[in-house]
Structure formats: C-alpha cells, structure tokens
Amino acid sequence: MARRFYDLPSLTTLAVFEASARHLSLKEAASELSVTPGAVTRQIKALEEELGSSLFNRIHRGVELTDEGALLYSVLSQNFNEISNTIRQIRHKRSPVDVTIAASTAVATMWLMPRIGEFWRSFPDITVNHLISDDPVDFLRPELDLRIRYGDGSWPGETSQLLFRDEIFPVAGPDFPQDRVAIEEIPNLPLLRLESGGNRWPTWEDWFRATGLDERLVSGRRFNNYVIVLQAAQDNQGVALGWQMLIQPLLDQGKLKRLTDTGIETKSGYYLTWRDDRPLSDEAETIRAWLLDHYLS
C-alpha cells in the first residue's frame, strides 16, 4: 500500500474520532455524521488498531477518553477549527458574509427576537442567521459567530461580555386562585419544574435554599423547555420560576402575575460570547457592538 505523504490515518476516520470525542458518545457522533453507530464503532476500532493504542474507555453510559485519546482530540480539535476558519475565509471572499448567532429557545423567543428587529431595520444589508438550541454542544459549532450563554462568563476559547443578570421569582397565570402568597405557602402550590439538562439554570431547589425553605419539599410537574413551562403557567396550571428580564412583557400584558415580592438574584448571568481564535467579521462586530451598546447590563 502506498505510503501517505503525511503518514496520517484516513481523514474520514479522524473526523469520526473527533466527533465521538467531542460528544463523548458514539451514538451522538453517528447522528451528527449521518451514519450508523456500528459504522462509527468500526472506524474507531480501525483507528485504534492502526495507532496501537486505545482511544476510549467504554463506561456504563458512554465513553471517556484515554490519555492517548485526549492528546489526539486536543490536536484534532484545534486543527479542524483552523481548517474551518480558513475555508470560511475563502468562502466569504466570494459571497456576502452572513452572521450566525446562537441562543437558547427561551432567550431567543423572549429576549433576542423582540430586539433584533430593530437591528434589521437599522442594518438591512446584514443577514442574521439564528441557531436556537437548548443543547450546550450545539454552541460549539464552528459556523457560529456569536453566542448568548448563561453561566459565569468563563468558557474555554471564548471571550465573553456580560449582557445582564436577573431576578427570579414565582409567577402564575392571571386566573390562578392565589394572588399574593407568603413564602411558606409556596411548597403547597403546584410547581412547574424545568429540567435543564446540560445547562445549569437555577431550579426550584435553588430558590428554596436561597429563601430558607426546605428543598426536600420541592415537587411538581417536570418540563425540559422553559417556554413550555411559561405557557403552562399562563394557562393557570401551576407556578413557574420567572426570570424578570425574560418575562417582563408577559407581566406587563397581564399574562403572568408575580406571586411574592421575594426573589433571588442570579449569581451567574447572560453573556455575549465569541471565539478567541477567530476575528469577528465586520458584520459580526456590528451586531456585537449594537447588542452591547443597547442592552449592556
């Protein structure tokens, strides 16, 4: 067999490994690459045999990288990003530059979209694309220019600027039987609970602890989408945690009501972020500056 010039394994095999390492899941890598999990397994096995080293340890609910796997993933991730950036630059020399911004479903629906229309009217020549997802892995996609993230402001390889912090308090629909309640009554109400998955948004347990209630008393229906939680609250089905910056229009319109004056300030906040290793295009810089100028906390 002819020797490859750079003495590298198949690039297809390396791409399969990179996706598997990034997700720490052969199944999710298969879904991203539109192949079967069996095909991913065969590619990983072939790569391990060629290198003479195990790259993953198989664990109960997925895989974890070995030391050799972590070393290879670090190099591949960095260089795949550089290749992506170069291809992106070449493409943009031939066509107008679009800007892609990522946000969670709730932030996109309730905070970004009501504001971005003003930007479109001010800058009609800039095309803004949106990636709306509640999966943190999607925020690592290379085509993204800007992200609105919730957290402490620290993400590897990204620069961040605080947009706002928030206050969280119980809310319910306009026809919910109780209007104002004492904190001690909250555990007896039907709570609507958000299961945030990989995101670390404050929960009812956090709110109970911060207000001196016993978190073991938390019960109620579970949801995995905050917009649906708020819809259930508007339909008077129970009590949700309301983020003031997100739900203020619903309060103003009478679609939700605040049940108690007690709220908690979020320790984390919403940040606008962009990658350290890729300069923003002029169009992305225009959006970044506009958001920070208009909505900086």
N, C-alpha and C positions, 0 to 999 in steps of 0.2 A: 504494500500500500504506500502511495506517495506520502512523503512527509510534508505536513503543513508548514508554511513559512514561519509562523509564529509558534509552532508546536503547541497549539491550543486544542482542547476538545471541541466538539461540534458547538457552534454558536447557538443552535437550537437547544441543545442540552443545557448549556449555560443559562439560557433565558428561562428554561423550565426550572432550573435550580434557583435562580434569582427570585422568581415569582413565589416558589414554595417557601423560600427563606423569609421573604418579605411578609407573607401571610402567616408563616409558621403553620401551614395547613396545606396538605397535598390536594385536598378536595377543593379548597378555595382557589388554589393555583390552577387546577383543571378548569374551573368555571371561568376564570379570567382569560385563559388561553383557548377556551372552547374545544377542549379535548376531554377524554375520559380520565378519571382518577387512575385507572390502570396504565394508561399511556404515560402519565406523569411518573408513576412508580417505576416503570421500566426505564425511563430516561434517567431518573436519579440513580437507579441501580447501575446502569451502564456507566454513568459518570464516576460513581464510587469505585467501580471496578477499574476504570481507566486510571484513576488517581491513586488507587491502592489505599484509600482511606475512607472511613465512614464520615459522612457529612451531617447526618441526622441521627439522633436517638429517638426511637419510637416510644412515645409515652401514651398514657391511657386515652387522652382526648386529643391527640395530635402528635406533633413532632417538636423537638427542640434541636438547636444547632450544637454540634460538637465544636471543639476548639478549631479544628480544621475548617468546618463549615462556616463558622463565624468569620474566620480570616478571609475565606473566599468570598463570602457575601459582602463583606466590607469593601473589598476591591471592586467587585462587580457592580455594586450599587453606585459607588462613586463614578465609575467609568461609564456605566449606562446613562447616568444623569448627564455627564459631559457630552456623550454622543447625542442624547436627546436635545440638549441645548444647541449643539451645533446644527443639527438638522432643522430645528426650529428657526434658527437664524437664517439658514439658507432659504427655507420656505418663505419667510417673511420678507426677503428681498424681492420676491416675485409677486406677492399678493398683499392686500391690506391687512393690517395687524388687528386681530380680534383680541379682546381681553376676557379671560375667564376667571370668575370669582366663585369661591365655594362657601357655602353656609349650610347650617342645619335647616331642617324643614321649618322649625318654629321661627328661627331668626330670619330666614328668607321670607316667610309668609307674613310675619308680623312686624319686622323691623326694616329689612332691606328693601323689599318691593315697594312699600309705600313711599320710600325716599328716592329710589333710583330713577323714578320717572322724571324728577326734577333734573337729574344729571343728563338723561337722554335729551331733554328739551334744550339744555344748555350746550351739549356737545353731540349733535345729531350725527356727526361723521364717525363717531367711535362706536363700534359694535361690542356690546357687552353680552357674553355668554354666561350661563349660570350652571354650576354643578350643585345640586341640592341633595344632601345625603346626611343621614344620622350615623353613618359608619365611619369612624375615625380613619380607617385605612384609605378611604377614598380621598382624604385630604392630602395624601402623599402622592397623588397622581401628578406626573411631570408636566402636563399641559396647563396646570393651574398657575395663574399669575398672583392672585390674592386670595386670602382665606380669612373668614371671620370665625375665630375659635373661642371657645370658653375654656379658661384654665388660669394658670398662674403667670402666664406670659413667657414661659420658657419651653421652647420646642427645639430639638436639635436641628441645626442647619437653617433656622428661620429667624428673621428679625421681626419683632412684634412692637406694636404701639397700642396702648390701651384706648379703647373706644368708650366703654362705660362699665361701671359696676352697678349693682342693682339691689333693690329691697324686695324681699319675698314675704308674702302674707296670704292667709286663707281667703279664697273667693268662692262665690257660688252664683247661680243664676238668679234673675230678678224675682222669680216666684218661689225660690227656696224658702221653706217655712220660717227659718230663723233669719233675722236681720243682723243684729249685733249680738255676739256671744262672748262670754268670758273664756279665757284660755282653757280653763279646767273643763269646759264643755266640749272642746274640740275632739278628744278621743271618742266621744259618744256619737259623733256625726259620721255619716257615710263618706269615707275618704276616697279620693281618686288618686291612685299612686302611679308615678312614672317610673318604669324600669328603664334606666338609661343605657344599659349595655356597656360599651367601652368608654362612654363619656362619664365624667364624674360631676354631674349636676346635683345640687343639693336635693335631698329627699325629705319625705315627711319625718323619717327618723332623725335627720339632721335638725330639722325645725323643732321637733320635740325636745331634743337635747339642748338646743340653744335657748329655748324658752322655759326650761326647767321641768318639762313633762317627761314621763317615763316612756322611753322609746319602745319598750315592750308592748305598749298599748296600741301601737300602730296596726291598723288592719284596714281592709277595704279592697276594692277592685284594682287590678293592675292593668296598665297600658304600656306600650312601647313607643308611643308617639305623642308629643306634647300638644300638638294641635288638636288631636282627638280628645285628649284629656280636657282641654278647654271647651270643646264642643259639648262634651258630656256635662260639664259644669253649667254651661249656658242653658242646657236642657233641664236644669234643676235635678240632675241625677246624683249629685254629691258635691263635695268640697274639694277644690284643687288648690295647689300652691300657685299663686300668681306672681309672675315677675313684672314689676311695675313698668319697666321700660318697654316690655313687650305688650302688656295688656291694657295700658292706659287708654287707648282708643275704645276698647270694649267697656271700660269703666265709664268713660265719658258718654258713650252711647246708651248706657243703661243695660247692656247685655250681660254684664257681670256686676256684682256688688262685693265690697270688702266686708268681711265678717268681724274683724277685730282690728283695733289700732296697733296691735303688736305685730311687728315684723322683724326680720333678721337681715342684716347687711351681708351680702355675699363676700367671702374672703377672696375669691377669685373674680375674674371679670371677663368681659368680651374684648378680644384683641383683633386688630387687623394685622395679618402677618404676610410676609413674602420671603422668598428664599435668599439665603446669604450668597449662594454661588452663582446667581444669575441676575444681572442687572435688569431692572424693570424697563420695559419698552416705554417710549414717550406716552403712549396711550394709557398704559397701566399706571404710570406715575401720575397722570392727570386724574385718574379715578382715586388713587391713593390719597393724593393731596386734597381732592374735593371732599372725600369722606372725613378725613381728619379735620379739615377746616370747618366743616358744617356740623360735625357730630362728635368731636372730641370731648371726652368726659370732663 
